[in-house]
Amino acid sequence: MRDQLERLRGSLVRDRRGWIGGVCAGLANFINVDPTFVRIGVLVAAIFFPKIVIASYIIAWLLLDKR
């Protein structure tokens, strides 16, 4: 289990080419989709759950390494 977490953390990184912190771009690279789709999904989720989305984004921004 620990190896899987280390592998996940190593491959899920913030992308420097991203807009605000690179979290959405990094997640899009990880799941192999266009960053625009992830950004739209985050915006839609933020409409319904703003506190959760903002807190999750900030936590991801702080914890993920830059590429």
DSSP file (Angstrom, degrees, kcal/mol; ACC not computed):
  #  RESIDUE AA STRUCTURE BP1 BP2  ACC     N-H-->O    O-->H-N    N-H-->O    O-->H-N    TCO  KAPPA ALPHA  PHI   PSI    X-CA   Y-CA   Z-CA
    1    1 A M     >        0   0    0      0, 0.0     4,-1.9     0, 0.0     5,-0.2   0.000 360.0 360.0 360.0 -40.7    0.0    0.0    0.0
    2    2 A R  H  >  +     0   0    0      1,-0.2     4,-2.2     2,-0.2     5,-0.2   0.887 360.0  53.0 -65.2 -38.0    2.8    2.4    0.8
    3    3 A D  H  > S+     0   0    0      1,-0.2     4,-2.4     2,-0.2    -1,-0.2   0.888 107.5  51.9 -63.4 -38.7    4.5    1.8   -2.5
    4    4 A Q  H  > S+     0   0    0      2,-0.2     4,-2.4     1,-0.2    -1,-0.2   0.895 109.4  49.4 -65.3 -39.7    1.2    2.6   -4.3
    5    5 A L  H  X S+     0   0    0     -4,-1.9     4,-2.6     2,-0.2    -2,-0.2   0.896 111.6  48.6 -66.6 -39.5    0.9    5.9   -2.4
    6    6 A E  H  X S+     0   0    0     -4,-2.2     4,-2.0     2,-0.2    -2,-0.2   0.901 112.0  48.9 -66.2 -40.5    4.5    6.8   -3.3
    7    7 A R  H  X S+     0   0    0     -4,-2.4     4,-1.5     2,-0.2    -2,-0.2   0.903 112.6  48.5 -65.0 -41.1    4.0    6.0   -6.9
    8    8 A L  H  X S+     0   0    0     -4,-2.4     4,-2.0     1,-0.2     3,-0.3   0.927 112.1  47.9 -64.2 -45.8    0.8    8.0   -7.0
    9    9 A R  H  < S+     0   0    0     -4,-2.6    56,-0.3     1,-0.2    -1,-0.2   0.849 110.6  52.9 -65.3 -33.4    2.4   11.0   -5.3
   10   10 A G  H  < S+     0   0    0     -4,-2.0    -1,-0.2    -5,-0.2    -2,-0.2   0.810 115.5  38.5 -72.0 -29.4    5.4   10.8   -7.7
   11   11 A S  H  < S+     0   0    0     -4,-1.5     2,-0.9    -3,-0.3    -2,-0.2   0.687 102.5  73.9 -96.7 -19.6    3.2   10.8  -10.8
   12   12 A L     <  +     0   0    0     -4,-2.0    53,-0.4    -5,-0.2     2,-0.3  -0.826  68.3 149.0 -97.2 103.0    0.6   13.4   -9.7
   13   13 A V        -     0   0    0     -2,-0.9     2,-0.2    13,-0.3    53,-0.2  -0.874  50.9 -98.0-131.7 161.1    2.3   16.7   -9.8
   14   14 A R  B     -a   66   0A   0     51,-3.0    53,-1.7    -2,-0.3     2,-0.5  -0.575  37.5-131.3 -76.7 144.9    1.4   20.3  -10.4
   15   15 A D    >   -     0   0    0      7,-2.0     3,-1.9    -2,-0.2    11,-0.2  -0.867   1.7-147.0-101.3 127.0    2.1   21.5  -14.0
   16   16 A R  T 3  S+     0   0    0     -2,-0.5    -1,-0.1     1,-0.3     5,-0.1   0.736  97.8  62.7 -64.7 -22.7    4.0   24.8  -14.3
   17   17 A R  T 3  S+     0   0    0      5,-0.1    -1,-0.3     4,-0.1     5,-0.1   0.459  83.9 110.5 -81.8   0.5    2.1   25.6  -17.5
   18   18 A G  S <  S-     0   0    0     -3,-1.9     3,-0.3     3,-0.1    -4,-0.0  -0.155  72.5-123.4 -71.6 170.2   -1.1   25.7  -15.5
   19   19 A W  S    S+     0   0    0      1,-0.3     2,-0.7     2,-0.0    -1,-0.1   0.984  93.7  16.6 -80.5 -66.1   -3.1   28.8  -14.8
   20   20 A I  S >  S-     0   0    0      1,-0.1     3,-0.7     0, 0.0     4,-0.3  -0.841 141.8 -34.3-115.5  93.6   -3.5   29.1  -11.1
   21   21 A G  T 3  S-     0   0    0     -2,-0.7    -3,-0.1    -3,-0.3    -1,-0.1   0.156  87.7-102.8  83.8 -20.5   -1.0   26.9   -9.3
   22   22 A G  T 3> S+     0   0    0     -8,-0.2     4,-2.2    -5,-0.1    -7,-2.0   0.616  83.4 128.1  80.4  13.1   -1.1   24.2  -12.0
   23   23 A V  H <> S+     0   0    0     -3,-0.7     4,-2.5    -9,-0.2     5,-0.2   0.948  75.2  43.1 -68.3 -48.4   -3.3   21.8  -10.0
   24   24 A C  H  > S+     0   0    0     -4,-0.3     4,-2.5     1,-0.2    -1,-0.2   0.901 115.4  49.4 -64.8 -40.8   -5.9   21.3  -12.7
   25   25 A A  H  > S+     0   0    0      2,-0.2     4,-2.2     1,-0.2    -1,-0.2   0.899 112.1  48.6 -65.9 -39.8   -3.3   21.0  -15.4
   26   26 A G  H  X S+     0   0    0     -4,-2.2     4,-2.0     2,-0.2   -13,-0.3   0.905 112.3  47.9 -65.8 -41.6   -1.4   18.4  -13.3
   27   27 A L  H  X S+     0   0    0     -4,-2.5     4,-2.2     2,-0.2    -2,-0.2   0.891 110.6  52.4 -65.3 -39.2   -4.5   16.4  -12.6
   28   28 A A  H  X>S+     0   0    0     -4,-2.5     5,-2.2     1,-0.2     4,-0.8   0.900 109.5  48.7 -64.0 -40.6   -5.4   16.5  -16.3
   29   29 A N  H  <5S+     0   0    0     -4,-2.2    -1,-0.2     3,-0.2    -2,-0.2   0.882 110.0  53.2 -64.5 -37.2   -2.0   15.2  -17.2
   30   30 A F  H  <5S+     0   0    0     -4,-2.0    -2,-0.2     1,-0.2    -1,-0.2   0.900 117.5  34.8 -65.7 -41.8   -2.4   12.4  -14.6
   31   31 A I  H  <5S-     0   0    0     -4,-2.2    -1,-0.2    -5,-0.1    -2,-0.2   0.418 111.9-120.8 -95.7   1.8   -5.7   11.2  -16.0
   32   32 A N  T  <5 +     0   0    0     -4,-0.8     2,-0.3     1,-0.2    -3,-0.2   0.913  68.1 120.6  64.9  48.9   -4.7   12.0  -19.6
   33   33 A V  S   <S-     0   0    0     -5,-2.2    -1,-0.2    -6,-0.1    -2,-0.1  -0.836  72.5 -78.4-130.2 172.1   -7.4   14.5  -20.6
   34   34 A D    >>  -     0   0    0     -2,-0.3     3,-1.1     1,-0.1     4,-1.1  -0.518  37.2-129.4 -70.2 135.8   -7.4   18.1  -21.8
   35   35 A P  H 3> S+     0   0    0      0, 0.0     4,-2.5     0, 0.0     5,-0.2   0.774 103.9  68.4 -58.7 -26.2   -6.9   20.6  -18.9
   36   36 A T  H 3> S+     0   0    0      1,-0.2     4,-2.4     2,-0.2     5,-0.2   0.887  97.1  51.9 -60.9 -39.2   -9.9   22.5  -20.1
   37   37 A F  H <> S+     0   0    0     -3,-1.1     4,-2.2     2,-0.2    -1,-0.2   0.896 110.7  47.3 -65.0 -40.3  -12.3   19.7  -19.1
   38   38 A V  H  X S+     0   0    0     -4,-1.1     4,-2.4     2,-0.2    -2,-0.2   0.916 111.7  50.7 -67.6 -42.3  -10.8   19.5  -15.6
   39   39 A R  H  X S+     0   0    0     -4,-2.5     4,-2.3     2,-0.2    -2,-0.2   0.908 111.0  48.4 -62.2 -42.1  -11.0   23.3  -15.2
   40   40 A I  H  X S+     0   0    0     -4,-2.4     4,-2.6     2,-0.2     5,-0.2   0.912 111.0  51.3 -64.4 -41.8  -14.7   23.3  -16.2
   41   41 A G  H  X S+     0   0    0     -4,-2.2     4,-2.4     1,-0.2    -2,-0.2   0.895 110.2  48.9 -61.7 -40.5  -15.4   20.4  -13.8
   42   42 A V  H  X S+     0   0    0     -4,-2.4     4,-2.3     2,-0.2    -1,-0.2   0.905 111.5  49.7 -66.2 -41.3  -13.7   22.3  -11.0
   43   43 A L  H  X S+     0   0    0     -4,-2.3     4,-1.2     2,-0.2    -2,-0.2   0.911 111.9  47.5 -64.4 -42.0  -15.7   25.5  -11.8
   44   44 A V  H  X S+     0   0    0     -4,-2.6     4,-1.1     1,-0.2     3,-0.4   0.923 113.4  48.1 -64.6 -43.6  -19.0   23.5  -11.9
   45   45 A A  H  X S+     0   0    0     -4,-2.4     4,-3.1     1,-0.2     3,-0.2   0.869 107.0  57.6 -63.9 -35.3  -18.2   21.8   -8.6
   46   46 A A  H  < S+     0   0    0     -4,-2.3    -1,-0.2     1,-0.2    -2,-0.2   0.779  99.3  59.4 -67.4 -26.1  -17.3   25.2   -7.1
   47   47 A I  H  < S+     0   0    0     -4,-1.2    -1,-0.2    -3,-0.4    -2,-0.2   0.908 118.1  29.3 -66.1 -40.9  -20.7   26.5   -7.9
   48   48 A F  H  < S+     0   0    0     -4,-1.1    -2,-0.2    -3,-0.2    -1,-0.2   0.805 137.9  22.6 -90.1 -32.4  -22.3   23.8   -5.7
   49   49 A F     X  +     0   0    0     -4,-3.1     4,-2.4    -5,-0.2     5,-0.3  -0.516  68.6 160.1-133.7  64.8  -19.6   23.2   -3.1
   50   50 A P  H  > S+     0   0    0      0, 0.0     4,-2.6     0, 0.0     5,-0.3   0.892  74.2  47.7 -62.1 -43.3  -17.4   26.3   -3.0
   51   51 A K  H  > S+     0   0    0      1,-0.2     4,-2.3     2,-0.2     5,-0.2   0.911 114.4  46.4 -65.6 -41.5  -15.8   25.8    0.4
   52   52 A I  H  > S+     0   0    0      2,-0.2     4,-2.6     1,-0.2    -1,-0.2   0.921 114.9  46.5 -66.8 -43.8  -14.9   22.1   -0.3
   53   53 A V  H  X S+     0   0    0     -4,-2.4     4,-2.5     2,-0.2    -2,-0.2   0.923 114.1  46.9 -66.7 -44.5  -13.5   22.9   -3.7
   54   54 A I  H  X S+     0   0    0     -4,-2.6     4,-2.3    -5,-0.3     5,-0.2   0.929 114.8  46.8 -64.4 -44.2  -11.4   25.9   -2.6
   55   55 A A  H  X S+     0   0    0     -4,-2.3     4,-2.4    -5,-0.3    -2,-0.2   0.915 113.8  48.3 -63.6 -42.6  -10.1   24.0    0.4
   56   56 A S  H  X S+     0   0    0     -4,-2.6     4,-2.5    -5,-0.2    -2,-0.2   0.894 111.4  50.4 -64.2 -40.2   -9.2   20.9   -1.7
   57   57 A Y  H  X S+     0   0    0     -4,-2.5     4,-2.4     2,-0.2    -2,-0.2   0.921 111.8  47.1 -65.4 -43.8   -7.5   23.1   -4.4
   58   58 A I  H  X S+     0   0    0     -4,-2.3     4,-2.0     2,-0.2    -2,-0.2   0.907 112.8  49.3 -65.4 -41.5   -5.4   24.9   -1.8
   59   59 A I  H  X S+     0   0    0     -4,-2.4     4,-2.3     2,-0.2     5,-0.2   0.923 112.6  47.2 -63.5 -43.9   -4.4   21.6   -0.1
   60   60 A A  H  X S+     0   0    0     -4,-2.5     4,-2.5     1,-0.2    -2,-0.2   0.895 109.9  54.3 -63.5 -39.0   -3.5   20.1   -3.4
   61   61 A W  H  < S+     0   0    0     -4,-2.4    -1,-0.2     1,-0.2    -2,-0.2   0.889 113.8  41.5 -61.4 -40.4   -1.5   23.2   -4.3
   62   62 A L  H  < S+     0   0    0     -4,-2.0    -2,-0.2    -5,-0.1    -1,-0.2   0.844 120.5  40.6 -77.1 -33.8    0.5   22.9   -1.1
   63   63 A L  H  < S+     0   0    0     -4,-2.3     2,-0.2    -5,-0.2    -2,-0.2   0.809  95.7  83.6 -90.0 -31.2    1.0   19.1   -1.1
   64   64 A L  S  < S-     0   0    0     -4,-2.5   -51,-0.1    -5,-0.2     2,-0.1  -0.497  75.9-124.5 -79.6 143.0    1.8   18.4   -4.8
   65   65 A D        -     0   0    0    -53,-0.4   -51,-3.0   -56,-0.3     2,-0.2  -0.473  25.9-109.7 -79.1 153.7    5.3   18.8   -6.2
   66   66 A K  B      a   14   0A   0    -53,-0.2   -51,-0.2    -2,-0.1    -1,-0.1  -0.560 360.0 360.0 -78.5 148.3    6.0   21.0   -9.2
   67   67 A R              0   0    0    -53,-1.7    -1,-0.1    -2,-0.2   -52,-0.1   0.439 360.0 360.0 -88.7 360.0    7.0   19.3  -12.3
